[in-house]
Amino acid sequence: MNFFRGVMGGQAAGPQPSGAETIQKLCDRVASSTLLEDRRDAVRALKSLSKKYRMEVGTQAMDHLINILQTDRADSEILGYALDTLYNIICNDEEEEQDESEDAVTPLPVSGKHKNVSMPDENAQKQADDLGAQFTDKFIEDPEHITLLLTLLEEFDFHVRWPGVKLLTALLKNQGIQLQGIILVSPMGVSRLMDLLADSREVIRNDGLLLLQQLTKGNAAIQKIVAFENAFERLLDIITEEGSSDGGIVVEDCLLLLLNLLKNNSSNQNFFKEGSYIQRMKPWFEVGDDNSGWSAQKVTNLHLMLQLVRVMVSPVNSPGATASCQKSMYQCGLLQQLCTILMATGVPADILTETINTVSEVIRGSQVNQDYFASVNAPSNPPRPAIVVLLMSMVNERQPFVLRCAVLYCFQCFLYKNQKGQGEIVATLLPSTIDANSISAGQLLCGGLFSVDSLSNWCAAVALAHALQDNLTQKEQLLRVQLATSLGKPPVSLLQQCTNILSQGDKIVRRGSKVQTRVGLLMLLCTWISNCPIAVTHFLHNQENVPFLTAQISENLGEDERLVQGLCALLLGICIYYNDNSLENYTKEKLKQLIEKRIGKENFVEKLGFITKHELYSRAGQKPQPVFPSPEQMLFDHEFTKLVKELEGMITKAVHKSSEEEKKEEEVKKTLEQHDNIVTQYKELIREQDAQIQELKEEVASMNSQTEQMQTTITQQVSQIQQHKDQYNILKLKLGKDNQSQSNSQGDGSQVNGLQTEELSQLREEVEELRNQRASLQTQLGDKETLINSLKSAAAQTAEGSAGGSDNTELLQELEALKSQVQSQSTEISQLKTERQELLKRAEAGLSNAVPNIDSSLDAGKVAELEGRLAAQTSETERLEEQAKSLSESRAELEQQLASATSTVAILQTEKTKLQTEVQESKKEQDDLLMLLADQDQKIHGLKQKLKSLGETVEDEDDLDARDQTDDDTEEDDED
């Protein structure tokens, strides 16, 4: 132990060993000692020397320390010393090494390699970084070492788990890609690290956040695993527990980890949205009325929260995913909360700028969100629209540059695929809608366009160009805008004023001579007149414009003016390509001749190429947001770069085409348009016929359903008739038995009185049954009348419609079957009547035979009672006869109705014949149309072949239909 006392600071006699010798002795003691206490003391001594003698400890002791981790798993103290020692020799961050008990949760600047060096220079720092990388490579040579380290992280002991987390974080900082690959293939590797977030000790949890930050950098597979390990839920819970935006550095670490998981990872973004986590972001942006005195940490937290929102709706994401997130943000009120921050007072400038950028991307391309943003008013007196307030900041040269860029981006996003918003902005410039008592967006844009500040000129020109993007109607409407230049002079159009700034030689030119102003105006003019022949005519109508453009293009100017020359060439090329030859002096041919004489075609094309060769052109085309290091580099707009790509090739071809090729192309285009019109007419005709056929099919289907209903009704009636027949047969048998019993009872005078009474009761029952039968027959007759009426209505519908021949034949057959069934039922009714009359006769005969046999000893009361009953039966019999007559009359009416139905069937047959004739004629017309279409297709094919032989690119009809379908789908998504 005297040896360790000497190492740990005790004074020993004799010369002191060097650091390397001491470390060598300690390593030998670690390797050879059998007692755990000796090894523990040796490792503790190595830990104390590892910071001062980093190189020596790392070179000599690393293998022994790894061996300790493998063999002494049971002793947490020696494991902690070994892990701390490895951390000290691998980590390049001196400040994190100073205090192991400090809750350090954020990576600090790299600061040195030895404690005895207070201010290391860059070379020393680089050497320290290289040293850490070398030791990291040595440690991860065997992947089992990482697996061993992951296993140790499962230990709950603080002195093992915390050093293990720090060591793994340092390894990831030095060699992140290699470590990620090893952890990814390690069984349950990521899951073990996710358990750190559930540790109750905040130091371990916070360092676990730093570890996961390093682990998830740039690795989509690990990001997905972490997300599906319920990381979103845990991180959002920690943010809420720590106080959201008012929280400390832990909230910042959680937000950084969330950004790692979501940025450029569509799978995790969809999982975040589907898990309803967007709704949990709304409380983050609740700010009070007093926004003064925000801490630096709150500003950082809120800035990261806004970035998190932007990640979900970034323009680089897929359009469907972005639209879905935008919809969720509007429905949960997140957009409304962001607009509240936007209009609040006292918000720091950088937070306000980032909020504007966030709102921009939340509303970009979403019609519902754009409409809501248009309705937001600033809390001023009187209230002003938020768009107007933002534009006031954009054209104010005293506002910060980044804020003005953010407002421009917001305005661009508001107008992106928003024709309604474009119309509202342009309408504020029209004479009929200008309100002298209020400031409108159009007035601010015009003021910025003609301001002395070149940045305001550029921003206003680009903003106005976005109000015209892909909107022919607004391009034509903007031609109506008139500007009052000075007192006593007539107003001039906005188009003319823009060209005046570029071409005239007075004070305006001195302002417009700035490259930024001229570039902005030229981009506005190119966007304005492209794909708008009327605007081209207005531009060419000014006699000074074309000479100015040719002069600018033909001059040999400096490097700064090359971009202006290229834009002038583009503007002149647009005048050629979209020229409708309505001006005699500036037709396509004359403009091309002018270019050939004054400039030269090759020189013109070379100047046109200056645009795409500019160093700032490619930077502007990367993403929609205007991000520039300085105002002087703010020259190109993202949407304008798309326009240049689209027009450059077409203008080059148009300039090199001869007049004969132009004429041939025009003729071919006219012919194609005529043929397209004919084909369109035929298509419309075929669509109409298809619609008619579909209607006829629906009518036939309805008639078939009615026929099925009638068939069901007939089946029910047949079953009822069968039941009545059975009841009649039973009654008939009963009457036969009763007559036989009456004849047998005539010889026995002593039983006359009792038998007579029973017979009378049976007669009453039979009369009641006859009444019931009559009622049922009347019901059946009513049902048949209803059936006949329904048949009449069905026949009328069949006559009005036009069904197929096979369907009419089936209906006629069914009507014949109904007629035969009705006739059979009438026959059965007549039979029932005759049988009823026979029954009545038998009843009267029975009564007459029974009267002589009545004993004279009966008293007068009984005789009177029998006579009364007989009189009642007689009256009932008469009433039944009257009902029978009414039944016969009903049968006659039924026969008349059947006759009328027969005549209706004949009419239907005639209509069917006419319909068949019309169907044949329509088939012949369709055959003729198909022949015409085939001829037209052959002619079109021949013309397309001619165009292809002339070098023109011709789109097939399938391509056009596909493009039309794509446009229709886009319009439907916008409407949704």
C-alpha positions, 0 to 999 in steps of 0.5 A: 500500500506504500506504493499507492500512497506514493502515487496518490500524493504521499511523500516518499523518500528517494527519486520519484518515478515518472508518469509512464513508469507509474502507469506501467506499474499500475497496469501490472498490478491490475493484471496480476493482482488476485485481490479485488481490493488491490485491483480496485485501488490500481484502477482508482489510481489510473483514473486519477492519472488519466486526465494528466497522462491521457496518452500514456493511460490510453495506450497502456491501460485500455486493454486492462480496463476492458478486461476489468469490465468483463471479469469484475462485473460483480463489483460496481465500484471498480466498474465505475472507476474503469468506465470513468477512466475510459471516458477520460481518455476518449472524451475530448471535452475538458469541461465535461470531465471536470465534475462528474456530479454536475448535471451537464446535459448539453454539449459544451465547446471542445476545450483542450486535452490536459488540465495544465494547459489553460488556453490550448491553441487550435493545433493542441485541440486538433491533436486532442481530437485526433487522440480521442478518435484514435482511442475510440477506434481502438475501443470499437475494433471489437464490436463485443466491447460495445455490446458489453457496454450496452449490457452494463447500462442495464445496471441500476447502480448510479456509479455504473450507469452514469459513467457508461452513458457518458462513455457511450456518448463520447464514443458516438461523438468521435465515431458516430457512424461506426457506433450507429452500425454496431448498436443497430445490429446489437440485440435490443441495443436501441431499446436499452438506451431508450430505457434511460429516459424512464430513469428516475434520476434526472442526471442519468435521464438528461445525459440519456437525452444527449446520448440519443441525440448523438445516436439519431444523427443522420441515421433513418433506421435508428430514428424509426426504431427510437420513434416506435419505442414510444419516444414521442410520448416520453419526450413530450411528457418531459417537456410538459413536466419541465414547463414547456417553453419556460423550461430549462436546458432539458426542454432544449435537449428534448426538442433537439432530439425531436428535430433529429427524429422528424427532420427528413424522415417521412415515416416518423412524421406520419407517425407523429401526426397519426399519434395526435402529437400535433395537438399537444404542441398547441400549449407551447405557443400560449403567450401572455399579454406581457412579453417583455423580459424573455430569458435567453433559454425561453427564446431558444426553446420557442425557436426550436419549437417553431422549427419543429412545426416547420419540419412537419410542413416543410415544402421539401416533404411530400405534398400529401403529408404536408397538406395533412399536417396543415389541416391538423394544425388548423383544426387543433388551433395551432395556426390561430395560436401562431397568428396570435404570437405574430400580432402580439407586442413585445415579442423578440425580433428573432422569435417574431421572424421565425414565427412569420416563417412558420406561419408561411409554411403552415399556410403554403398551398392550403386554401383553408389556411390561406383564407383564415390568414387573410381574415386575421386582423392586427389589434390596432385602431382601426383594425388592419389586416395582418397582410397589410401590417406585414407588408408595411414592415417589408417596404420599411428600410429600417426593419431588420433584413431577416424580418423583411425576408420573412415577410416576403416569404409569408406573402409568397406562401399566402399567394402560392396556388391561391388564385382567390388571394391573388385576385384580392391583392390585384383588386386593391390596385384597380381604380374601382376598389381603391379606398383613399382613407385606408392603406391597402396591400396594393398601395404598399406594393406600389410604394415599395416598387418606386421607393428609393430603397433598392431592397424595397424595389426588389421585394415589392417587384417579387411580391407583385410577380407572385400575385400574377404567377400562373394567373392569366386573369390577373395579368390582364386585370393588372393592365388596367392599373393607372398611376398618377406620376405628377400634377398636371400630367395624365396618369400612366399604366403600371406596365408603362411606369415599370418600363419607364424606370428601366428606359428613361433618362431622368431621375428615375433612371438613377434610382433604377440604375441599381442592379437589384432594382433593375433585376426586380423590375425585369423579373416582374415584367417577365412574369407579367407578360409570359403566357399573356399575349395581351400584355405582350401587345401592351408592352410592345405598343410602347415604341421605346421598349424594344430599342432599349432592350436591344441596346442593353443586350448588344452593349459590352458591359461589366460583370455586374451588368451581365445579369441585366443583359440576360434578363433583357434577352429573356424579356425580348424572347418572351415578346417573340414567343408569346407574340400574336402578331397583332402589331404590324411593326413588331411581329415575330418575324420582324423582331427576329430580324431585328435581333439578327441585325442588331445583336446576332442570334448566337450573341443573343443566346449567349446573353440569355445564358448569363442568367443560369450561369450566375452564381446566385441562380442555383442557390435561389432554385434550391428552396422556396424560402428567400435566405440570403447572407446580405441584401446585396445578394438578394437577386433571384426568386425561387419561382422565377428560376422555374420560369427561366428553366421553362422558357430558355429552351423554347425561346432559343428554338423560337429565335432560330426558327425560319419564317417558313417553319413558323408558318408550317407550325402555325398551319399544323397547330390550326389543323390540330386545333380543328381536329381536336375540336371535331374530336371533342364534339364527337366525344360530347355526342358519345357521352350524351348517348351513353347518358341516354343509354344509362337512363334507359337501362335504369328505366328497364331496371325499375320496370323489372322490379315492378314486374317482380312486385306484381308477380309476388302479388299474384302468387299471394292471391293464388294462395288465398284462392286455394285457401278459399277452395279448401274452406269451401270443400270443408263447408260442402262436406258439412252441409252434406252431413247435416242434410243426411242427419235431417232426413234420418230425424224425420221418422222420430217425432219425439226428437223434432224440437231438439233437432230443429233448434240445432239445424237452425244454429247450423244454418246461422253459422253457414250464413255467417261463413257465407258473409265472411266469404263474400267479404273476402271476395270483395277484398280480393276484387279490390286487390285486383282493381288495385293490381289493374291500376298498377298495371295501367301505370306500369304500361304508361311508364313503359310507353313513355320510356324506351326499353329494349325489345326483350323486356317489352316481350316479357311484360306482354307475356306477364300481362297475358298471364295476368289476364288468364288468371283474372278470367279463371278467378271470375269463373271460380266466383261464378261457381261459388255463387251457384253453390251458394244458391244451392245451399240456400235452396237446400236450407229452405227445403229443410225448413219446409220439410221440418214444419209439418212435423212440428207437434201441435202440442208446441205452444204459440210462443215457440212457433212465433219464435221459429217464424221470426227466425225464418223471416230473418233468414229469408231477409238475409238470403235476399241481401245475399242475392243483392250482394251476388248481383253487385259481385257480377257487376264488379266482374263486368267492370273487371272485364272492361278493365282487362280489355283496356289493359289489352289495348294498352299492351297493343300500344306498348307493342307499337312503341316497342317497334318504334324504339327498335327502329330508333336504336338501329338508327342510332347504331348506324349513326355511331358507326358513321361517327366511328368511321369519321373518327378513324379518318380524323385520327389517320390525318392527325397521325400524318400531321404529327409525323410531319411535325416530328420530321420538322423537328418539333416536339409533339405530345400524344393525345394520351399525354395530353389526357394524362396532363389534363387529368393531373390538372383536374386532380390538383384542382380537386385537392385545392378545393378540398 
